[in-house]
Amino acid sequence: MVKMKVNYKYYEPNKGFEELQAQIYNEDTKKYEIRVTATAESIQQRYENEKPDSKGIRYAFKEDGSPLAYIQTRVTEANENTKRRTWIGYPWAVEECPDVQEKLYNEVFEYVKQRDPENEIVMGYFSDNFTESVSFAKSKGFEIIDKGYQYAIDVQEASKEEISGCTVRMATMDDLKVLIELCKSDSNLKNAFPNEEAWISYFKDRVLPDKHTVMILKDNQLVCAGAPLEGITEDGLIVRFLATRPGYENLRKALLIEISKHNIETGWHDKPLLIYVGNQEDLIATVKEIGGTIRDTQILFGLKD
């Protein structure tokens, strides 16, 4: 058997790597029942915001230049719940190439271990139906350290409920600053972006132009906001963000009801609303109140001591 010749490259911005990365990921995950479609635009936006170390993102190409596999890493800062973390990804590939995947993983793992010796190394979150990724993580000595859950909400059923005691309206570009302020007040979102520029870009360039952001106001103060996003998965619309001001968690139910109503008005009545709730018990209880059911379990792995 002739051994395949493989060329390896590190990530560079504005060189088309984002398109290749999306292509590889989408090809590798199409065999799974539950998956999210990657886009070059979302990858590029994330890399522009995070400004990653290019040596922590590596690609493999066939001799003819066609994409074969990639692996990526990123770093998140410590917070009240976790240490500073280095995230290392599964080596996604468009075809069977275990030797290439092993090489990508081993070399990048050794690199980040030397670069970030004090960081906790994690892998995930993976959907538990990504059987190859789960098996790979376990084979490398990782064990499950956390699980998160995605729920599906029937928008036609949820929209039958009525709310009172608050004001509902759609966001406009004029709400940019107050939306950012709201998100930063939410402990689950405040570290979502590394700087103010990234926050502004997210809302100004991506969220608000869609005109699907629903806001809940109480006593003229913005207390909850969220928005659906179409096209990421074929069998539903994800909640792209869900922000709640501390002390107003009781109005998240109203927000999800109003997003459901908006989806029906938009013509998205036949697709469920998909919301990732992590392991937040209070949010899970709220979602269940309006008929939400578990759609997917996502797993975070950490290295054994």
NORJOJO-V60519 format. One record per residue. N is the residue number from 0. RES is the residue in three letters. D_LAST is the distance of its C-alpha to the last C-alpha in Angstrom with 1 decimal. Layout:
BEGIN
{{N	RES	D_LAST} {N	RES	D_LAST}}
END
This chain:
BEGIN
{{0	MET	40.0} {1	VAL	40.1} {2	LYS	36.7} {3	MET	36.5} {4	LYS	36.7} {5	VAL	34.2} {6	ASN	34.3} {7	TYR	31.4} {8	LYS	31.8} {9	TYR	30.0} {10	TYR	30.9} {11	GLU	34.0} {12	PRO	35.7} {13	ASN	39.1} {14	LYS	38.9} {15	GLY	38.5} {16	PHE	34.8} {17	GLU	34.4} {18	GLU	36.9} {19	LEU	35.3} {20	GLN	31.8} {21	ALA	33.4} {22	GLN	35.3} {23	ILE	32.3} {24	TYR	30.2} {25	ASN	33.2} {26	GLU	34.1} {27	ASP	30.7} {28	THR	30.4} {29	LYS	34.0} {30	LYS	33.2} {31	TYR	31.3} {32	GLU	33.3} {33	ILE	31.6} {34	ARG	30.9} {35	VAL	31.7} {36	THR	34.0} {37	ALA	32.9} {38	THR	35.7} {39	ALA	36.2} {40	GLU	37.4} {41	SER	34.3} {42	ILE	32.1} {43	GLN	34.5} {44	GLN	34.6} {45	ARG	30.8} {46	TYR	30.6} {47	GLU	33.6} {48	ASN	32.0} {49	GLU	28.5} {50	LYS	29.9} {51	PRO	26.9} {52	ASP	26.1} {53	SER	28.0} {54	LYS	25.9} {55	GLY	23.0} {56	ILE	25.4} {57	ARG	26.8} {58	TYR	29.4} {59	ALA	30.8} {60	PHE	34.5} {61	LYS	36.9} {62	GLU	39.7} {63	ASP	42.1} {64	GLY	39.9} {65	SER	38.9} {66	PRO	35.3} {67	LEU	32.8} {68	ALA	29.2} {69	TYR	27.1} {70	ILE	23.7} {71	GLN	23.1} {72	THR	20.6} {73	ARG	21.1} {74	VAL	19.8} {75	THR	20.2} {76	GLU	20.6} {77	ALA	19.0} {78	ASN	21.0} {79	GLU	21.3} {80	ASN	18.6} {81	THR	15.9} {82	LYS	14.7} {83	ARG	16.2} {84	ARG	14.9} {85	THR	15.5} {86	TRP	16.5} {87	ILE	16.9} {88	GLY	19.4} {89	TYR	20.3} {90	PRO	22.9} {91	TRP	26.0} {92	ALA	29.0} {93	VAL	32.7} {94	GLU	32.9} {95	GLU	31.0} {96	CYS	29.5} {97	PRO	26.2} {98	ASP	26.5} {99	VAL	27.1} {100	GLN	24.2} {101	GLU	21.8} {102	LYS	23.4} {103	LEU	23.1} {104	TYR	19.4} {105	ASN	18.5} {106	GLU	20.7} {107	VAL	19.9} {108	PHE	16.1} {109	GLU	16.7} {110	TYR	19.2} {111	VAL	17.2} {112	LYS	14.3} {113	GLN	17.1} {114	ARG	18.9} {115	ASP	16.3} {116	PRO	13.9} {117	GLU	13.2} {118	ASN	12.9} {119	GLU	10.4} {120	ILE	10.9} {121	VAL	12.3} {122	MET	14.8} {123	GLY	17.8} {124	TYR	19.5} {125	PHE	21.0} {126	SER	23.9} {127	ASP	23.0} {128	ASN	26.1} {129	PHE	24.7} {130	THR	23.8} {131	GLU	23.3} {132	SER	20.9} {133	VAL	18.8} {134	SER	18.9} {135	PHE	18.0} {136	ALA	14.8} {137	LYS	13.7} {138	SER	14.9} {139	LYS	12.6} {140	GLY	9.3} {141	PHE	9.5} {142	GLU	10.0} {143	ILE	12.6} {144	ILE	12.1} {145	ASP	15.8} {146	LYS	19.2} {147	GLY	22.5} {148	TYR	26.0} {149	GLN	29.2} {150	TYR	32.5} {151	ALA	35.9} {152	ILE	39.0} {153	ASP	42.5} {154	VAL	44.4} {155	GLN	47.8} {156	GLU	46.8} {157	ALA	45.0} {158	SER	47.9} {159	LYS	50.3} {160	GLU	48.9} {161	GLU	50.7} {162	ILE	49.4} {163	SER	51.3} {164	GLY	51.1} {165	CYS	49.6} {166	THR	50.6} {167	VAL	49.3} {168	ARG	49.9} {169	MET	48.6} {170	ALA	47.1} {171	THR	49.0} {172	MET	48.2} {173	ASP	49.6} {174	ASP	46.6} {175	LEU	44.1} {176	LYS	43.5} {177	VAL	43.3} {178	LEU	40.9} {179	ILE	38.5} {180	GLU	38.9} {181	LEU	38.2} {182	CYS	35.0} {183	LYS	33.8} {184	SER	34.6} {185	ASP	32.2} {186	SER	28.7} {187	ASN	27.4} {188	LEU	29.3} {189	LYS	29.8} {190	ASN	27.0} {191	ALA	28.0} {192	PHE	29.8} {193	PRO	29.3} {194	ASN	32.9} {195	GLU	36.4} {196	GLU	37.6} {197	ALA	35.0} {198	TRP	35.9} {199	ILE	39.6} {200	SER	39.2} {201	TYR	37.3} {202	PHE	40.1} {203	LYS	43.1} {204	ASP	42.4} {205	ARG	40.6} {206	VAL	40.9} {207	LEU	44.3} {208	PRO	46.3} {209	ASP	45.5} {210	LYS	47.3} {211	HIS	45.2} {212	THR	43.5} {213	VAL	44.5} {214	MET	44.6} {215	ILE	45.1} {216	LEU	47.0} {217	LYS	47.7} {218	ASP	50.5} {219	ASN	50.6} {220	GLN	46.9} {221	LEU	44.4} {222	VAL	41.8} {223	CYS	40.3} {224	ALA	40.2} {225	GLY	38.9} {226	ALA	40.0} {227	PRO	39.9} {228	LEU	39.3} {229	GLU	41.0} {230	GLY	40.1} {231	ILE	36.3} {232	THR	36.3} {233	GLU	39.4} {234	ASP	39.3} {235	GLY	39.0} {236	LEU	38.9} {237	ILE	35.7} {238	VAL	35.7} {239	ARG	34.9} {240	PHE	34.2} {241	LEU	34.7} {242	ALA	35.3} {243	THR	36.2} {244	ARG	37.4} {245	PRO	35.9} {246	GLY	38.3} {247	TYR	39.6} {248	GLU	37.0} {249	ASN	39.9} {250	LEU	41.5} {251	ARG	38.7} {252	LYS	40.5} {253	ALA	43.7} {254	LEU	42.0} {255	LEU	40.7} {256	ILE	44.2} {257	GLU	45.8} {258	ILE	43.6} {259	SER	44.5} {260	LYS	48.2} {261	HIS	47.9} {262	ASN	46.4} {263	ILE	49.4} {264	GLU	51.8} {265	THR	50.3} {266	GLY	50.7} {267	TRP	47.2} {268	HIS	48.2} {269	ASP	47.0} {270	LYS	43.3} {271	PRO	40.7} {272	LEU	38.9} {273	LEU	35.2} {274	ILE	32.9} {275	TYR	29.1} {276	VAL	28.3} {277	GLY	24.6} {278	ASN	23.9} {279	GLN	26.6} {280	GLU	28.4} {281	ASP	31.6} {282	LEU	32.0} {283	ILE	31.3} {284	ALA	34.1} {285	THR	36.4} {286	VAL	35.9} {287	LYS	36.6} {288	GLU	39.8} {289	ILE	41.3} {290	GLY	40.4} {291	GLY	37.1} {292	THR	35.1} {293	ILE	31.6} {294	ARG	31.9} {295	ASP	28.3} {296	THR	24.7} {297	GLN	22.2} {298	ILE	18.4} {299	LEU	15.6} {300	PHE	12.4} {301	GLY	9.1} {302	LEU	6.4} {303	LYS	3.8} {304	ASP	0.0}}
END
